[in-house]
């Protein structure tokens, strides 16, 4: 959810483009950006440029697409597209893109949440919105596999009752020959913390300690400071819409795959 607000606003702006603005966007997308040995590169192709997810400038994007086009031309001259392994990879990529496009189209019309769904989500999650806080915490992790009923968690909770700080807890855990991380500190808004932490964190006083089971072991947290930072419903709407839309897309995609399997003739060797 950390980028949801910006993304939701951007999607809203794009969806609202029409008339002259929409035509201008189409014209810009089709505008010629460069020619490489006679092959045209349009502005639309620059959107696929980027390095490890990092943003690049328009000039860097153009250079990256030109470099890629040069290498593609060399690969085609060498007939690499006829190499069995390359051809198989190209076909797999094409089929993946087609499958993803179908799921997106099948889910797009139904994924947008209704206003009452957004309002209900806001009211059901006060720790993220109306009672939102920014938490400064210290934490350490204990490697292992625990569930909520694990006796070790109960023993850790009992130890926390008399511990002064995380260093005391770390020493006790190491004495039990458990693998413990170094103590680290962080400041995070409620929506960036695991949802399972929030009910207990909201009740804790500064200096208190708590332990939370996780997929990879357990995390011991000490609350250093909590600052009130409520988020009004109107401010939260873009984040909630993006979150609910993403969740609905996953549900609709799973339902669509199930429907297709139910109507298909499938043989497994």
N, C-alpha and C positions, 0 to 999 in steps of 0.2 A: 504493500500500500504506500510505500514511501514516495513513489513517483506518480501515484495514481491521479493526484489533483491536476498536475500539468498535462498528463496524457489525456485525461478526460476533457479538459478544456480544449486541447488541440484537436481531439476528435470531433468535438462539438463545432469548432470553427470550420473544420474541413467538411463536415456533413452539411453545414449551413451555406456553403459556397453555391452560388447559383447566378443566373443571368450573366452580366458582364464579368463579374469576378470569377465565376466558374469557367467561362470561356477563356479568360486571361490565363488561368491556371493551366488549361489544356494547351493553350498556345505556347506557354513557357515550357511545358513538359516536352513538346515536340520540337522546340527550337534547336537548331544545329549548334553543337558545342565545339566539334572538331572533326577533322577527317584524318584517318590513318591509312595510308596507302590506298586511298579511295573509299574506304569504309567509313560511313557516317556514324558519329557518336552524338546522341541527343542529350539534352539536359536531364531527361527522365532517367537515363542510364547512370547519371552521377549519384543517384540515391543509393545504389548498391555498393558504393565505395566506402571504405572505413577500415581502420586497423584495430583489431581486438576490441571492437566496441567503442573505441575512442572517437570523439568527434573530430572531423577534419575540415579544413577550409575549402571553399569552392575550387581554388587553384590546386590544392593537394588532391582533392577528389578527382579532378580532371586528369591530373598526372597519373593517378592510380589506374583510372579506366584506360588511358592511353597505353600504359605499360601492360595491362592485362590484354588489351586488344592485340598488341604486338606479339605477345606470347601465344595467344590463340591462333593468330595467323601462322606462326611458325609450326604450331602443333598440327594444324590442318594441312600445311604443306608437307609435313612428315607423315601424313595420313594416320595420325594417332587416334583419330576418331574411329578407325577401323580395327584398332587393337581390341581383342576380345575383352580384356579387363576394363579398358577405358570405356568401351561401348556399354558394358554392363553397368558401370558406375553412372554413366550419363542417363541410361534408362531408369535406374533406380532413383536418381535425383528427379527426373521428369515425373515419375509416378508419385513420388513423395509430394511434389509441388501440387499435382493434380488432386491428390487425396486431401491435402490441407485446404486447398481452394474450395473443394466441395463441402468440407465440414464448416468452413467459415461462412459460405453462402447459405448452407442449411440452417445455421444457428443465428445468423446476423439479425434476421427479422424478429426473432423471438427472445433475443438475449437482453434487450434493454429493460431494466427493472421499472416497475410502475412506481408512482409517487408514494403510494401507501407502503410499498415494500421498503423504500428508502427511509421513510419516516419510522417504520417499525424497527429497522436495523439501528437507527440512531438511538431510539429509546431503549433498545435491548442491550446496548453497549455503552453505558454511561462512563465506564473507566477510560474509554477511548475518546469520548466526545464531551458530554456535558460536565463530567468530573475529571477530565483529562489532566494529567500531571506530567511534568518532566522530571525524571528520576536520575539522581546521581548515585551510582552504586559501585560497590567493589565485589568481585566475585572470583571464585575458583571452581574448577571442574574436577570431578572424580571419575576416572575411567572405569567402565564396567557395564553391566546390564542389570538394571533395577526396574522393578515395577512398584506401584504405590503401596503394596503390601509387603515389600521386602523388609526383613527384620533389620537389615543394616541401616535403612532409612530411619527407622524408629530410634536406633542407637545414635545416629548422627543428630537427630532432633533433640535427644536427651543431652547430648554433649553441648549443643548450641545454647542450652539454657544456662550453662555456667561459663561459657567461653566469653572472653572480653572482646576479641576481634578475630578476623579471619586467620591471622597468623597462628593463634592458639588452635583453631580448628585444623589448619593445615598440618601442624605438628602432630596432632592426635591421629589424623588420617594416615600420615606417613608411618607412625608408630604401629599402625595396624597393617602395614605393608601394602597400602593401596597406592595406586598411581595418581598423583595429584599435580595439577597445573600450578604455575606461578599465580600469585594474586594479581589481578588486573583491575583497572578502574575505567568506567565509562559513564557518559551522560546521554540518556536516551529518552525521547518522548514515548508515551505509553504505547502508541500504535506501532512502534518499532521493537517492542519487547514481546516475548511469547505471551499469547493470550492467557495461558495457564498461570502466569506469574501475577497478573494484575489484581485479582481479588485479594490475595494475601498482601501484596505490596501496598495496596490502598489502606490496609489496616495497620501496617507497621509504623513504628516510631523510629526516629533517627537513631542509628546505632544498632538496631535490632538485626538479627540474623534469621535466615530461613533456608530450607533446602528444597529443591525441586527436581524430581526425576526427569530424565530426558532419554532420547533414543540411544545416546552413547554413554550413559552413566547417570551422574547427578551433578547439579550445580548448586553451590552454596553461595548465597547472596547476602551482603550486608548493605542496608540502606544508609547512605550518607546524608542525602538531602532530597526533599521532594518539593517541587514548586508548582503551584496551581497554574494551569494553562488551558482553561476550557475552550472548546471549539463549538461555536454556534452552529445550529443546523444548516443555515444557508452556506456556511463555510465548508461544512462537511459533505454536502451533497455531491460535489464532483468526485471525491474520494470514494464515497459509498457506491455511487453509480458504477464507477470503474470496477470496484471489487465485486459487486453483485453481478455485473455483466460478465466478468471473467469467470465467476463460479457457474453462472448459467450456461455459458458457452461450453464448459467442460461437461456439465450434466447433459446438455443437448447433444454434444458430440458422442458421448457414451450411448445415449438412447438411439441415435441415428445408426451407429455401428451395430447395436443390438438388433435394430429393425432390419438392416440390410442382411445381417447373418440369418435372421429368421425367414427371409424370403429367397435366399440364395441357395444354389445347389453347390455344396462344398464337399470335396473328397480329400481325405488326408491319407497319404501313403504310409 
